[in-house]
């Protein structure tokens, strides 16, 4: 944005703006830096900016939502600028042409053993980062000590210097490591996933060596990583469950012999794959784990509870009392703009709360910092980020806030409300904290509070609320309400009648939802989704290594699952993936939700058809975080069909065409 009579830089959606004196916009050579790295402060501390550009007229500091927090006076002629002490939160500041991020955190009440983070110190990260893990209250990290480096020659063990360094740094900071036993070793089974008795025995011996080496400093190890996904080679690919169950059994025996008190985490699963755990349990794996590892990645944090509860039922039926650990969860890969960073922070808090309320005992966010192809997922930024080397992201402040307010809770539950409004209660002793949000907000909620209540936003800024009734406007960014709540009213003016994700079932035939496919020529007509007219072809229940879904063996790529749809292509023909809602009564409804796609290829189409006629169309182009939201008023007849459709892109390239689909149908309340 350019202002008359001068030069003004503005970043759309960013959290800072700088006004420069003069008519021009001179180039600035100075590189603005803080007095510490990462720049994380306590509320009483005053951040210091160094190498301030000499032509700076004003510095504006804005909060995480882009609202002005401070406007500082002229900085011209000063190479160093001391900022005022700020309340807890995430901030960005600009001086000259430079923009930098920093955070202010309240001190943690304890080092959490519940909320952890994934690190890659084994891959060469500098252990100097460890104090900044502790500063957020994160008391456990997940990292590796690779088999081929621990056993560089058959039967001879080594301790690489970088492993010893990071383990010492963790110990000094009172951070407990969870070590992943991984991966193959070229001296055994040809460097493939260990599958022979000799290969499994050697892998188990390597784990036992680490257990003896670290002793009581090591409380838990995880046997392998995501073997139902990427990390499986050789004969393992023909029998993943059998290979892993045998590897886990041998490793468990050796680890317990070396360190009886060690927690052995098994499962090695990406997502929450119920078919995978069925196969493991059938092979006796439940006798060889003390905790179960899942990686509940997905676009819908609120839906994670359903899968966790289904897995808990399977474990109980198998006689296993093992708790579930989410040893990875995260989002945001490739999304690094300001809005995406805020969304990642909100996702982190929502997923962590949902998982804890579902009974997940321990959680590890992926990743501590942006790294390699995982830019956008870090709590801290990367080495060369334009907002500062290893500068905090909103997710760092959000995680620190969540840990400070919720860690150590001995009772957690979801409060009964409209299913679209999420209210969770965490009791730490006799001190309740409610966490509230509405993914489809803004939504008004009324709360009646006694004196002493405090409201804290996503990144930690807090203010007191007087006694009485207050209206809170909720959106997808959680807020924390500390203190007793005398009454809470989350009534909405409409009633939810259908939810595409929550209603998804593979066991029950019929119902209001059906799953199918349209077979279409590549260009059936104008627009993304020219109406196909006929009923979709019905699909049947199938499953892969991580989920049950609806598909058809004629088109292996075709899939309709709880949260996703993937189209297919065959001999120049487009195969559209469809979920259909059948109305059981006439009347107006509101249809809200979104289609979301990540990835390359030629994009994908998304549309909604009412009795075969398009009422919504969008093209989701290649790229990260492509989203098409809809909010439609639709008149339905009894028996009307609403089709939610995903199509291949215009070139019928179906690579990366998995599209997350969220859709809800609601009716006005009587008299509204």
JOJO-V404672 format. One record per residue. N is the residue number from 1. SS is DSSP state (alpha for helix, beta for strand, coil for the rest). PHI is phi in whole degrees, 0 to 359 (NA if undefined). Layout:
n->N ss->SS phi->PHI
n->N ss->SS phi->PHI
//
This chain:
n->1 ss->coil phi->NA
n->2 ss->coil phi->249
n->3 ss->coil phi->263
n->4 ss->coil phi->292
n->5 ss->coil phi->76
n->6 ss->coil phi->177
n->7 ss->beta phi->237
n->8 ss->beta phi->228
n->9 ss->beta phi->266
n->10 ss->beta phi->217
n->11 ss->coil phi->247
n->12 ss->coil phi->300
n->13 ss->coil phi->84
n->14 ss->coil phi->279
n->15 ss->coil phi->254
n->16 ss->coil phi->212
n->17 ss->beta phi->219
n->18 ss->beta phi->238
n->19 ss->beta phi->258
n->20 ss->beta phi->250
n->21 ss->coil phi->283
n->22 ss->coil phi->91
n->23 ss->coil phi->276
n->24 ss->coil phi->260
n->25 ss->coil phi->235
n->26 ss->coil phi->293
n->27 ss->coil phi->292
n->28 ss->coil phi->240
n->29 ss->coil phi->272
n->30 ss->coil phi->294
n->31 ss->coil phi->248
n->32 ss->coil phi->297
n->33 ss->beta phi->223
n->34 ss->beta phi->269
n->35 ss->coil phi->281
n->36 ss->coil phi->209
n->37 ss->coil phi->219
n->38 ss->coil phi->292
n->39 ss->coil phi->279
n->40 ss->beta phi->234
n->41 ss->beta phi->232
n->42 ss->coil phi->266
n->43 ss->coil phi->302
n->44 ss->coil phi->276
n->45 ss->coil phi->271
n->46 ss->coil phi->251
n->47 ss->coil phi->298
n->48 ss->beta phi->244
n->49 ss->beta phi->263
n->50 ss->beta phi->241
n->51 ss->coil phi->57
n->52 ss->coil phi->290
n->53 ss->coil phi->305
n->54 ss->coil phi->291
n->55 ss->coil phi->260
n->56 ss->beta phi->288
n->57 ss->beta phi->266
n->58 ss->beta phi->221
n->59 ss->beta phi->240
n->60 ss->beta phi->250
n->61 ss->beta phi->253
n->62 ss->beta phi->242
n->63 ss->beta phi->276
n->64 ss->coil phi->292
n->65 ss->coil phi->268
n->66 ss->coil phi->91
n->67 ss->coil phi->273
n->68 ss->beta phi->294
n->69 ss->beta phi->256
n->70 ss->beta phi->211
n->71 ss->beta phi->239
n->72 ss->beta phi->265
n->73 ss->coil phi->289
n->74 ss->coil phi->301
n->75 ss->coil phi->252
n->76 ss->coil phi->301
n->77 ss->coil phi->83
n->78 ss->coil phi->247
n->79 ss->coil phi->269
n->80 ss->beta phi->225
n->81 ss->beta phi->226
n->82 ss->beta phi->266
n->83 ss->coil phi->281
n->84 ss->coil phi->290
n->85 ss->coil phi->296
n->86 ss->coil phi->236
n->87 ss->coil phi->292
n->88 ss->coil phi->305
n->89 ss->beta phi->158
n->90 ss->beta phi->251
n->91 ss->beta phi->223
n->92 ss->beta phi->227
n->93 ss->beta phi->224
n->94 ss->beta phi->231
n->95 ss->beta phi->222
n->96 ss->coil phi->64
n->97 ss->coil phi->268
n->98 ss->beta phi->259
n->99 ss->beta phi->233
n->100 ss->beta phi->222
n->101 ss->beta phi->254
n->102 ss->beta phi->208
n->103 ss->beta phi->224
n->104 ss->beta phi->237
n->105 ss->coil phi->237
n->106 ss->coil phi->292
n->107 ss->coil phi->297
n->108 ss->coil phi->291
n->109 ss->coil phi->281
n->110 ss->coil phi->194
n->111 ss->coil phi->273
n->112 ss->beta phi->284
n->113 ss->coil phi->259
n->114 ss->coil phi->264
n->115 ss->beta phi->254
n->116 ss->beta phi->240
n->117 ss->beta phi->212
n->118 ss->beta phi->275
n->119 ss->coil phi->235
n->120 ss->coil phi->228
n->121 ss->alpha phi->296
n->122 ss->alpha phi->295
n->123 ss->alpha phi->265
n->124 ss->coil phi->108
n->125 ss->coil phi->299
n->126 ss->coil phi->282
n->127 ss->alpha phi->296
n->128 ss->alpha phi->300
n->129 ss->alpha phi->288
n->130 ss->alpha phi->303
n->131 ss->alpha phi->301
n->132 ss->alpha phi->279
n->133 ss->alpha phi->292
n->134 ss->alpha phi->296
n->135 ss->alpha phi->298
n->136 ss->coil phi->273
n->137 ss->coil phi->86
n->138 ss->beta phi->284
n->139 ss->coil phi->250
n->140 ss->beta phi->208
n->141 ss->beta phi->232
n->142 ss->beta phi->249
n->143 ss->beta phi->211
n->144 ss->beta phi->237
n->145 ss->coil phi->216
n->146 ss->coil phi->292
n->147 ss->alpha phi->305
n->148 ss->alpha phi->293
n->149 ss->alpha phi->268
n->150 ss->alpha phi->284
n->151 ss->coil phi->237
n->152 ss->coil phi->288
n->153 ss->beta phi->229
n->154 ss->coil phi->306
n->155 ss->coil phi->78
n->156 ss->beta phi->242
n->157 ss->coil phi->255
n->158 ss->coil phi->226
n->159 ss->coil phi->234
n->160 ss->coil phi->306
n->161 ss->alpha phi->301
n->162 ss->alpha phi->291
n->163 ss->alpha phi->294
n->164 ss->alpha phi->298
n->165 ss->alpha phi->296
n->166 ss->alpha phi->287
n->167 ss->alpha phi->294
n->168 ss->alpha phi->296
n->169 ss->alpha phi->297
n->170 ss->alpha phi->297
n->171 ss->alpha phi->297
n->172 ss->alpha phi->298
n->173 ss->coil phi->270
n->174 ss->coil phi->60
n->175 ss->coil phi->250
n->176 ss->beta phi->272
n->177 ss->beta phi->274
n->178 ss->beta phi->251
n->179 ss->beta phi->266
n->180 ss->beta phi->271
n->181 ss->beta phi->277
n->182 ss->coil phi->201
n->183 ss->coil phi->249
n->184 ss->coil phi->282
n->185 ss->coil phi->229
n->186 ss->coil phi->298
n->187 ss->coil phi->277
n->188 ss->coil phi->226
n->189 ss->alpha phi->51
n->190 ss->alpha phi->64
n->191 ss->alpha phi->76
n->192 ss->coil phi->265
n->193 ss->coil phi->308
n->194 ss->coil phi->302
n->195 ss->coil phi->224
n->196 ss->coil phi->275
n->197 ss->alpha phi->306
n->198 ss->alpha phi->292
n->199 ss->alpha phi->295
n->200 ss->alpha phi->295
n->201 ss->alpha phi->296
n->202 ss->alpha phi->293
n->203 ss->alpha phi->298
n->204 ss->alpha phi->298
n->205 ss->alpha phi->293
n->206 ss->alpha phi->298
n->207 ss->alpha phi->298
n->208 ss->alpha phi->297
n->209 ss->alpha phi->300
n->210 ss->alpha phi->295
n->211 ss->alpha phi->298
n->212 ss->alpha phi->290
n->213 ss->alpha phi->298
n->214 ss->alpha phi->265
n->215 ss->alpha phi->53
n->216 ss->alpha phi->289
n->217 ss->alpha phi->285
n->218 ss->beta phi->243
n->219 ss->beta phi->264
n->220 ss->beta phi->205
n->221 ss->beta phi->228
n->222 ss->beta phi->244
n->223 ss->beta phi->274
n->224 ss->coil phi->74
n->225 ss->coil phi->215
n->226 ss->coil phi->46
n->227 ss->coil phi->288
n->228 ss->coil phi->278
n->229 ss->coil phi->239
n->230 ss->coil phi->283
n->231 ss->coil phi->268
n->232 ss->coil phi->205
n->233 ss->coil phi->220
n->234 ss->alpha phi->72
n->235 ss->alpha phi->303
n->236 ss->alpha phi->308
n->237 ss->alpha phi->294
n->238 ss->alpha phi->274
n->239 ss->coil phi->206
n->240 ss->alpha phi->297
n->241 ss->alpha phi->296
n->242 ss->alpha phi->295
n->243 ss->alpha phi->298
n->244 ss->alpha phi->289
n->245 ss->alpha phi->301
n->246 ss->alpha phi->291
n->247 ss->alpha phi->296
n->248 ss->alpha phi->295
n->249 ss->alpha phi->298
n->250 ss->alpha phi->294
n->251 ss->alpha phi->293
n->252 ss->alpha phi->300
n->253 ss->alpha phi->298
n->254 ss->alpha phi->291
n->255 ss->alpha phi->294
n->256 ss->alpha phi->291
n->257 ss->alpha phi->294
n->258 ss->alpha phi->280
n->259 ss->coil phi->207
n->260 ss->coil phi->302
n->261 ss->coil phi->273
n->262 ss->coil phi->290
n->263 ss->beta phi->275
n->264 ss->beta phi->258
n->265 ss->beta phi->261
n->266 ss->beta phi->240
n->267 ss->coil phi->117
n->268 ss->coil phi->48
n->269 ss->coil phi->249
n->270 ss->coil phi->270
n->271 ss->beta phi->65
n->272 ss->coil phi->241
n->273 ss->coil phi->273
n->274 ss->alpha phi->298
n->275 ss->alpha phi->300
n->276 ss->alpha phi->297
n->277 ss->alpha phi->291
n->278 ss->alpha phi->302
n->279 ss->alpha phi->293
n->280 ss->alpha phi->294
n->281 ss->alpha phi->298
n->282 ss->alpha phi->298
n->283 ss->coil phi->261
n->284 ss->coil phi->86
n->285 ss->alpha phi->294
n->286 ss->alpha phi->297
n->287 ss->alpha phi->277
n->288 ss->alpha phi->233
n->289 ss->coil phi->218
n->290 ss->coil phi->258
n->291 ss->beta phi->212
n->292 ss->beta phi->244
n->293 ss->beta phi->264
n->294 ss->beta phi->227
n->295 ss->beta phi->233
n->296 ss->coil phi->281
n->297 ss->coil phi->287
n->298 ss->coil phi->165
n->299 ss->coil phi->281
n->300 ss->coil phi->241
n->301 ss->alpha phi->299
n->302 ss->alpha phi->293
n->303 ss->alpha phi->278
n->304 ss->alpha phi->295
n->305 ss->alpha phi->299
n->306 ss->alpha phi->299
n->307 ss->alpha phi->290
n->308 ss->alpha phi->298
n->309 ss->alpha phi->296
n->310 ss->alpha phi->295
n->311 ss->alpha phi->293
n->312 ss->alpha phi->301
n->313 ss->alpha phi->298
n->314 ss->alpha phi->294
n->315 ss->alpha phi->295
n->316 ss->alpha phi->298
n->317 ss->alpha phi->296
n->318 ss->coil phi->273
n->319 ss->coil phi->80
n->320 ss->coil phi->260
n->321 ss->coil phi->261
n->322 ss->coil phi->297
n->323 ss->beta phi->286
n->324 ss->beta phi->263
n->325 ss->beta phi->245
n->326 ss->beta phi->269
n->327 ss->beta phi->280
n->328 ss->beta phi->211
n->329 ss->beta phi->206
n->330 ss->coil phi->176
n->331 ss->coil phi->195
n->332 ss->coil phi->102
n->333 ss->coil phi->302
n->334 ss->coil phi->87
n->335 ss->coil phi->259
n->336 ss->coil phi->236
n->337 ss->coil phi->283
n->338 ss->alpha phi->299
n->339 ss->alpha phi->295
n->340 ss->alpha phi->295
n->341 ss->alpha phi->297
n->342 ss->alpha phi->294
n->343 ss->alpha phi->298
n->344 ss->alpha phi->297
n->345 ss->alpha phi->299
n->346 ss->alpha phi->295
n->347 ss->alpha phi->301
n->348 ss->alpha phi->305
n->349 ss->alpha phi->296
n->350 ss->alpha phi->295
n->351 ss->alpha phi->296
n->352 ss->alpha phi->298
n->353 ss->alpha phi->293
n->354 ss->alpha phi->298
n->355 ss->alpha phi->294
n->356 ss->alpha phi->296
n->357 ss->alpha phi->294
n->358 ss->coil phi->279
n->359 ss->coil phi->103
n->360 ss->coil phi->293
n->361 ss->coil phi->277
n->362 ss->beta phi->216
n->363 ss->beta phi->223
n->364 ss->beta phi->231
n->365 ss->beta phi->290
n->366 ss->coil phi->251
n->367 ss->coil phi->201
n->368 ss->coil phi->298
n->369 ss->beta phi->220
n->370 ss->coil phi->303
n->371 ss->coil phi->198
n->372 ss->alpha phi->51
n->373 ss->alpha phi->275
n->374 ss->alpha phi->255
n->375 ss->coil phi->299
n->376 ss->coil phi->103
n->377 ss->coil phi->264
n->378 ss->coil phi->284
n->379 ss->coil phi->289
n->380 ss->beta phi->246
n->381 ss->coil phi->279
n->382 ss->coil phi->278
n->383 ss->coil phi->295
n->384 ss->coil phi->241
n->385 ss->coil phi->291
n->386 ss->coil phi->296
n->387 ss->coil phi->269
n->388 ss->coil phi->122
n->389 ss->coil phi->299
n->390 ss->coil phi->57
n->391 ss->coil phi->293
n->392 ss->beta phi->291
n->393 ss->coil phi->254
n->394 ss->alpha phi->304
n->395 ss->alpha phi->296
n->396 ss->alpha phi->297
n->397 ss->alpha phi->294
n->398 ss->alpha phi->294
n->399 ss->alpha phi->291
n->400 ss->alpha phi->299
n->401 ss->alpha phi->295
n->402 ss->alpha phi->301
n->403 ss->alpha phi->297
n->404 ss->alpha phi->297
n->405 ss->alpha phi->269
n->406 ss->alpha phi->244
n->407 ss->coil phi->297
n->408 ss->coil phi->87
n->409 ss->coil phi->297
n->410 ss->coil phi->262
n->411 ss->beta phi->220
n->412 ss->beta phi->223
n->413 ss->beta phi->204
n->414 ss->beta phi->270
n->415 ss->coil phi->279
n->416 ss->coil phi->290
n->417 ss->coil phi->212
n->418 ss->coil phi->308
n->419 ss->coil phi->299
n->420 ss->coil phi->276
n->421 ss->coil phi->252
n->422 ss->beta phi->254
n->423 ss->beta phi->228
n->424 ss->beta phi->237
n->425 ss->beta phi->246
n->426 ss->beta phi->246
n->427 ss->beta phi->255
n->428 ss->beta phi->247
n->429 ss->coil phi->66
n->430 ss->coil phi->258
n->431 ss->beta phi->253
n->432 ss->beta phi->276
n->433 ss->beta phi->229
n->434 ss->beta phi->260
n->435 ss->beta phi->247
n->436 ss->beta phi->229
n->437 ss->beta phi->196
n->438 ss->coil phi->220
n->439 ss->coil phi->302
n->440 ss->coil phi->258
n->441 ss->coil phi->296
n->442 ss->coil phi->281
n->443 ss->beta phi->223
n->444 ss->beta phi->271
n->445 ss->beta phi->231
n->446 ss->beta phi->260
n->447 ss->beta phi->230
n->448 ss->beta phi->253
n->449 ss->beta phi->235
n->450 ss->coil phi->281
n->451 ss->coil phi->294
n->452 ss->coil phi->97
n->453 ss->beta phi->287
n->454 ss->beta phi->225
n->455 ss->beta phi->249
n->456 ss->beta phi->239
n->457 ss->coil phi->276
n->458 ss->coil phi->305
n->459 ss->coil phi->253
n->460 ss->coil phi->113
n->461 ss->coil phi->286
n->462 ss->beta phi->233
n->463 ss->beta phi->217
n->464 ss->beta phi->280
n->465 ss->beta phi->246
n->466 ss->coil phi->290
n->467 ss->coil phi->299
n->468 ss->beta phi->130
n->469 ss->beta phi->264
n->470 ss->beta phi->232
n->471 ss->beta phi->255
n->472 ss->beta phi->258
n->473 ss->beta phi->261
n->474 ss->beta phi->263
n->475 ss->coil phi->223
n->476 ss->coil phi->281
n->477 ss->coil phi->263
n->478 ss->coil phi->300
n->479 ss->beta phi->235
n->480 ss->beta phi->243
n->481 ss->beta phi->246
n->482 ss->beta phi->262
n->483 ss->coil phi->114
n->484 ss->coil phi->293
n->485 ss->beta phi->241
n->486 ss->beta phi->284
n->487 ss->beta phi->202
n->488 ss->beta phi->224
n->489 ss->beta phi->239
n->490 ss->coil phi->246
n->491 ss->coil phi->296
n->492 ss->coil phi->249
n->493 ss->coil phi->282
n->494 ss->beta phi->229
n->495 ss->beta phi->243
n->496 ss->beta phi->287
n->497 ss->beta phi->246
n->498 ss->beta phi->202
n->499 ss->beta phi->223
n->500 ss->coil phi->303
n->501 ss->coil phi->278
n->502 ss->coil phi->292
n->503 ss->coil phi->275
n->504 ss->coil phi->295
n->505 ss->coil phi->220
n->506 ss->coil phi->250
n->507 ss->coil phi->268
n->508 ss->coil phi->259
n->509 ss->coil phi->276
n->510 ss->coil phi->73
n->511 ss->coil phi->80
n->512 ss->coil phi->281
n->513 ss->beta phi->250
n->514 ss->beta phi->233
n->515 ss->beta phi->229
n->516 ss->beta phi->202
n->517 ss->beta phi->213
n->518 ss->beta phi->253
n->519 ss->beta phi->262
n->520 ss->beta phi->229
n->521 ss->beta phi->295
n->522 ss->coil phi->304
n->523 ss->coil phi->232
n->524 ss->coil phi->285
n->525 ss->coil phi->165
n->526 ss->coil phi->292
n->527 ss->coil phi->82
n->528 ss->coil phi->289
n->529 ss->coil phi->226
n->530 ss->coil phi->298
n->531 ss->coil phi->302
n->532 ss->coil phi->281
n->533 ss->coil phi->83
n->534 ss->coil phi->289
n->535 ss->coil phi->293
n->536 ss->coil phi->292
n->537 ss->beta phi->291
n->538 ss->beta phi->290
n->539 ss->coil phi->256
n->540 ss->beta phi->243
n->541 ss->beta phi->288
n->542 ss->beta phi->226
n->543 ss->beta phi->208
n->544 ss->coil phi->237
n->545 ss->coil phi->288
n->546 ss->coil phi->229
n->547 ss->coil phi->199
n->548 ss->beta phi->264
n->549 ss->beta phi->204
n->550 ss->beta phi->258
n->551 ss->beta phi->199
n->552 ss->beta phi->207
n->553 ss->coil phi->298
n->554 ss->coil phi->292
n->555 ss->beta phi->228
n->556 ss->beta phi->304
n->557 ss->beta phi->284
n->558 ss->beta phi->292
n->559 ss->beta phi->204
n->560 ss->beta phi->231
n->561 ss->coil phi->237
n->562 ss->coil phi->303
n->563 ss->coil phi->241
n->564 ss->beta phi->222
n->565 ss->beta phi->224
n->566 ss->beta phi->230
n->567 ss->coil phi->281
n->568 ss->beta phi->220
n->569 ss->beta phi->216
n->570 ss->beta phi->209
n->571 ss->coil phi->51
n->572 ss->coil phi->77
n->573 ss->beta phi->253
n->574 ss->beta phi->274
n->575 ss->beta phi->247
n->576 ss->beta phi->277
n->577 ss->beta phi->269
n->578 ss->beta phi->227
n->579 ss->beta phi->239
n->580 ss->beta phi->241
n->581 ss->beta phi->257
n->582 ss->beta phi->254
n->583 ss->coil phi->283
n->584 ss->coil phi->263
n->585 ss->coil phi->207
n->586 ss->coil phi->278
n->587 ss->beta phi->138
n->588 ss->beta phi->285
n->589 ss->beta phi->225
n->590 ss->beta phi->251
n->591 ss->beta phi->243
n->592 ss->beta phi->233
n->593 ss->beta phi->159
n->594 ss->beta phi->198
n->595 ss->beta phi->255
n->596 ss->beta phi->218
n->597 ss->beta phi->226
n->598 ss->beta phi->240
n->599 ss->beta phi->125
n->600 ss->coil phi->265
n->601 ss->coil phi->70
n->602 ss->coil phi->251
n->603 ss->coil phi->86
n->604 ss->beta phi->211
n->605 ss->beta phi->261
n->606 ss->beta phi->222
n->607 ss->beta phi->204
n->608 ss->beta phi->236
n->609 ss->beta phi->247
n->610 ss->beta phi->254
n->611 ss->coil phi->50
n->612 ss->coil phi->90
n->613 ss->beta phi->254
n->614 ss->beta phi->296
n->615 ss->beta phi->242
n->616 ss->beta phi->203
n->617 ss->beta phi->219
n->618 ss->beta phi->205
n->619 ss->beta phi->253
n->620 ss->beta phi->263
n->621 ss->coil phi->285
n->622 ss->coil phi->301
n->623 ss->beta phi->131
n->624 ss->beta phi->278
n->625 ss->beta phi->65
n->626 ss->beta phi->282
n->627 ss->beta phi->224
n->628 ss->beta phi->232
n->629 ss->beta phi->268
n->630 ss->beta phi->220
n->631 ss->beta phi->211
n->632 ss->beta phi->241
n->633 ss->beta phi->264
n->634 ss->beta phi->231
n->635 ss->beta phi->275
n->636 ss->beta phi->251
n->637 ss->coil phi->262
n->638 ss->coil phi->300
n->639 ss->coil phi->94
n->640 ss->coil phi->301
n->641 ss->beta phi->241
n->642 ss->beta phi->255
n->643 ss->beta phi->259
n->644 ss->beta phi->257
n->645 ss->beta phi->239
n->646 ss->beta phi->239
n->647 ss->beta phi->242
n->648 ss->beta phi->295
n->649 ss->coil phi->290
n->650 ss->coil phi->297
n->651 ss->coil phi->264
n->652 ss->coil phi->60
n->653 ss->coil phi->275
n->654 ss->coil phi->264
n->655 ss->coil phi->293
n->656 ss->coil phi->64
n->657 ss->coil phi->264
n->658 ss->beta phi->291
n->659 ss->beta phi->241
n->660 ss->beta phi->286
n->661 ss->beta phi->234
n->662 ss->beta phi->238
n->663 ss->beta phi->210
n->664 ss->beta phi->229
n->665 ss->beta phi->242
n->666 ss->beta phi->226
n->667 ss->beta phi->240
n->668 ss->beta phi->299
n->669 ss->coil phi->292
n->670 ss->coil phi->302
n->671 ss->coil phi->88
n->672 ss->coil phi->280
//
